[in-house]
């Protein structure tokens, strides 16, 4: 079991972001009051579905650090009280332009023990293209602020395939992050999300601005670069020093059920995938409202568990894969899968065609 909390407030909406968020702080006090209400009621609602326990808590967004620190810290304390979590991984996402050492200390005192910094790039021209509010100096300062506040488990994000970006840019970014103290680095290829400003700007023509072969060189090259320096790729988009793999990420890829709090948050409980409305006003009016998106059968769960396991470097166990002999053999022949001592995992070629592999298990 794990918990995701959505904080849908941003100083500015990034032009590539497809997640639900609003600009500014409309009804922020009322929003966090509604969040506390949902937290209070959730263990009661779910008492027949789970034991009320959880292993990880993740505050994402939006930009959690853009919200008042007191609100975020209070929500974490409530979660730890109602769900009786003593020894877990508690992550908060921050952006460099809305985070400082003082805020970091407040997070740490409240119980957060992992921080995820939205760096995206350490090249100012790339950051400008991405519409970010910070520059290289602010990003590196944010890592320093996190360390000075007392955080050791620090994660940073990098985006590949940005128009104007080079492979050398990425290598330099990664080395600077390692030197600064990052223990975990997530790699995301730039995607054009529906309804975003980038969709209007690039449409389906991103390949005209970023050569697909170069983007793949960026992805594989960066994974290799990080692995050579001790940050081992443990999942398609994530690399970490041993012992710093995100427990929250791994819980998703293991097919675990999870709680979800906040407007626009998606959860999975009692075989049901659900979401909260993407509206702060609706959430404040009824924080317990859920929209059922899908109810999984036992066969659905097995398929999904197999698919999710293939996202990880460990791959799927031979025992679990026995239920899908045709799918496994097909992708072995295509070179998308390879055998491991315990089962199967995506090959290097398979990483480029992962979505085609996953479709066989949908």
N, C-alpha and C positions, 0 to 999 in steps of 0.2 A: 504494500500500500504506500502511496505517496500523495502529496498535496501540491496542487498548483494554484497560485493566487495571481489574478490579473489586475494590474494597476493601469487603467487606460488613459493616463495623462501624459502629454508630451509638450515640451517647449515649442517644438515645431515638428510637423509630420515629415518624415523622410520620404522622398519621392519614389522609392522602390518598395516601401513597406506595405504589406497587405494585411497586417494585424489590426484589430480594432483599437482605435485610440482617438482622443480628442485633443485639440490644441488649447492650452491654457488650463485653468483649474476650476471649471464650472461645477458648482455643488460638491466640492471636494469633501467638506466636512460631512455632508449628508451621505455621500458615497461610502465613506469609511464607517459611518454609523450603520449603514445597511450591511456592509461587509461583516462587521462584528455580530450583527443579528444572524446572518447566515452561518457564521462560525458557531455561534451558540446553539443553533437549532440542528446543525448537521449531524452530530453524533446521535441525536435522538432519532432523526429521520432514517439514518443508516444503521441503526442498532441491529436490525434483522439481516442486514447485508454484509456487515463486517464487524470486527471487534473494536472499532473505534481507534485502532492503532495506525501508525504510519512511520515510515523510515526516513523520508525526506520531505522538505518543504522548499518550494521554489517560488520566489516573487519575481514575476516577469511583467512584460508590458507591450506597448507603452514604455514608460520610463519610471520605475519605482523611485529612483533618486530625485525625480522632479517633484514628487509629492512631499508633504511635510514629514520629516523623519519621525516625529512623535506618532503620527498616524500609522506609519509602516511598522514601527516597533511595537505599538500597542496590538496591532493585528497579529504579529508573530507571537507575542506573549499569550494572547487568547488561544491561538491554535495549539501552542505547547501545553496549555492548561487543559483544554477540553479534549485533546487527543492523547494526553499523557505521554508525550515524546520526551525522552531524557537524553538519548544518545543518537542523534541523527545528523544528517547533512542539511544545513539551512542556508540557502543561497539567496542573495539579493542582486538583481541586475542594476547597474548604474551606468550613466553616461558621463564622460569626463567633464562636460560643462555644468553639470548639476551635482557634482560630488566633491567633497573636501575631506580633510582629515577629521574634522570635528564630527561630520556626519558619519564617517566610518567608525569612530569611537562609539557613537550612539548605537549603531547597528550591532557592533560587537558586544556591547553591554546588554543589549536586548536578547542576544543569543545567536545571531547570525555568525556562521563560522566559515562561510565561503562567499566570495564576491565575484561577479561576472561583469567585466568592463567592456562596453561596446566601443571598441577601438576602431574596427573595420579597416583602417589603413593608417600608416604613419607618414604618408606622403600628402602634403597639403593640396596638391592638384587633384588627387584621387578623392580626397575628402570633400573637396568643393563639388566635384561631379556627383558624389553621393548625397549632397545636400546636408552634410553633417555640420554641427555648430561648433565643433572643436577643431584644433589643429594638432600637429605632432607634439608640440611642447605640452599642451594641456593633457593629451592622452598619456604621455610618459609621467607627467606630474600626478595623474590620477592613480597610476600604479604605485608611485612613491607614497601618496597619501594613504592608500590602502595598507601598505606595509607599515607605515608609521603609526597607523591606527591600531595595528596588531594583527592584521590578516596575513596568514601564510598561504592559504589555499586561494590562489588568485587565477581566474580564468579570463582570457581575452578572445575576442572574435576578430577574424580577418575575412574579407570578401575578395574573391577572385573573379576575373573576367570583367573588370570595370573598363569602359572605354578610356584609352590613354595609359592604362596600367601596363607595366612590364614584369617579366619574370624576376629580373634583378630587384625591382621594387619590393616584391613579396619576400625574397630572401633577406633583404635588408630589414624589412618590417619584423620578420620572424626572429632574426637574431637580436634585434633591439628589445623585443618583448621578453625573450629568454634572459638577456642580460639584466633587464629591469626586474625580473623576479616572477614572471608568469609561469605557473606550473601546468596549465592546461590551455590549449589553443584550439578553438573551433574554426573550421574552414567552410565557408559557404560560397557557392558559386552564385553570381548575380543572376537572379531570376526576374522575369517581367511578370508581375502580378496584375491580375485583372482589376481595373478601376483605379490604378495608381497613376500619378503623373508620368512615370516612366513608360507606362503602356501608351500614353498619348504621344510621348516623345519618340519612342523606339518601335512601338507596335511589335510586329514579329520580325523586325529587321536588326535585332541586336547583333546577329552574325556579320552584318555589314560593318560594324564598328569594332567588334572583337572577333578575330579569327577563331573558329571552333577548335582547330588544332592547337593554337596557342593557349586557349583556355584550359584544354586538357593537360597541356604541359605544365601550366601553372598549378593545377590541382595535384597531379602526381608528383611534380617536382617539389612542391611545398611539403607534401606528406613525407617524401624521402628525406628532404632537408631536416625536418623535425625529428624523424626517426634516427637519423645519424647523430643527433644531439640529445637523444635520450627520451624525447616525447613520442611515445609509441602510438601509432594509429590503432585505436581500439574499436572504432566505429567509422562509418563512411565519412562523417563530418567532424570527427573529434580525435585529438591527439593529447596525450598527457604523460608526464613522468609517472613511473609505477607508483601506485598508491594514491594518485591524484585524479584517477578516472572519476567522472561525475556519477555518483550513485543514482542521482535523479534521472539522468539520461539512460543509464543502464536499466532502470526500472521500467521505462517505457519500452525498451527493446526486448525485455523479458515477457512482455504481454501482461504486466501487472495491472490491476484495476487502480483507479486513482480518483481522489476528490478534486473538485474544481470550484473555486470561489471567485466571484466578481463578474462584472458585465463582460460578455463575450468569451468567458472561459468555457472550455470544453472538458468534460469529465467522462469517466467510464466506471460505472458501479452496477453490480448485480446484473451483469451481462448487457447493460444498456449504455449506449453512447449518447450523451446528452450535451446540451449547450445552454448557456444563459443568453438572453437576448442581447444583441449588440446595441445597447442603449443605456446610458447612465440613468436617464429618467425612468425607464421601465424597471431597471434594477433597483433603484431607490424605492419605487412603489411596491415592488414585490421581489425581494432578494432570494426567495425560495422557488421562484418560477423556473421550471426546466422545460426545454424543448427536446423531445426524444428524436434523435437522429437515426438510430439504428438499434435493433435488439439482436445480439449475436446468438446463433445456435452453437452447440458444442462443436460441430464440424467447422463452423466459421472461426471459432476460437483456435482450433488446431491449425487451420490454414494461416491465420494471422500470426500465430506464435512462430510458425516456420518462417514466414516472410520477415517478421521483425528480427528474428535471430540472424537472418542472412545480412542484416545491416551491420552486424558486429564482426570484428575480425575473428572472433572465436567461431562464428558460423552456427549452423544447425547441427544438432546431434544426429548420429546415424539412426538412433531409435526413433526420433521424431520424423526424420526424413523417410522412414520406411513406408509411411502412409502416402507418399507422393513419388512413387518410383518413376513414372513417366516424366513428370516435371523435372526431377533430378537428372535423369539420363539425357533428356533433351538439352538441358543447359550445360551438362558436362561435354556433350558432343560439340556444342557451339563455342565451347571454351569460356563460358561465362562463370562456371563453377569449377572448383578443384577440390580434390579430396584432402582431408586433414586426418590426423590420427584418430579423431573422435567423430568425424562426420564430413561436412562439406561447408565451404565458404566461397564467397565471391573471389574470382581471380582478379588479377590486375585489369584484364580486359573487361571482366564482368562489372567492375566498378563504374565503367563508362556506360554500361547498358543495364544498370541495376533496375531501373523502372520496368524494363522488358521482363527481367527475371521475376520481379515482384508480381507482375500481371498474371503470371502462371499460377499464383497462389491466391488470387482474388476470387 
